[in-house]
Amino acid sequence: MKHANEGYIENNTGEGTIQLAYGGNYFIGTAAPGDCSGGMKLAINALAPDNKDSSFKSL
């Protein structure tokens, strides 16, 4: 089992981008005690782009 702090990346600028890996990506708000238990969690399932989608921009 992984703990939330293993391999974490912190971004506290209020502005930024995060390059997602394909598959499951999980984000937990830990700025204040109780954030996680209060529901400050986000799960994103990043899918591979459709090669026919001309709006996709590679980073």
C-alpha positions in Angstrom: 0.0 0.0 0.0 1.4 3.4 -0.9 1.1 6.3 1.5 0.0 9.7 0.2 3.4 11.3 0.8 5.4 8.7 -1.2 6.6 10.4 -4.5 4.4 13.4 -4.0 4.7 16.7 -6.0 3.6 19.9 -4.3 2.2 22.9 -6.2 1.1 25.8 -4.0 1.4 28.6 -6.5 -2.3 28.6 -7.5 -1.2 28.5 -11.1 0.3 25.5 -12.8 -0.1 22.5 -14.9 0.4 18.8 -14.1 1.3 16.4 -16.8 -0.8 13.3 -16.2 0.4 9.8 -16.7 -2.0 7.5 -18.6 -4.3 5.6 -16.2 -5.1 6.6 -12.6 -3.9 9.8 -11.1 -4.8 10.8 -7.6 -4.7 14.2 -5.8 -5.3 14.8 -2.1 -5.6 18.3 -0.6 -3.4 18.3 2.5 -3.0 22.0 3.1 -4.9 21.8 6.4 -5.6 18.9 8.9 -8.8 17.1 7.9 -8.7 18.0 4.2 -8.6 14.3 3.1 -11.3 13.2 5.5 -13.3 16.3 4.5 -13.4 15.1 0.9 -10.5 17.1 -0.7 -9.6 14.2 -3.0 -9.6 13.9 -6.7 -9.1 10.9 -9.0 -8.5 11.3 -12.7 -8.3 8.4 -15.3 -6.3 9.9 -18.1 -6.9 8.1 -21.5 -4.6 8.1 -24.5 -5.6 10.7 -27.1 -7.5 9.7 -30.1 -5.1 10.1 -33.1 -8.0 11.5 -35.1 -8.4 14.4 -32.6 -6.6 17.4 -34.2 -7.2 19.5 -31.0 -4.7 17.4 -29.0 -1.5 19.2 -28.2 1.5 17.4 -27.0 3.5 18.9 -24.1 
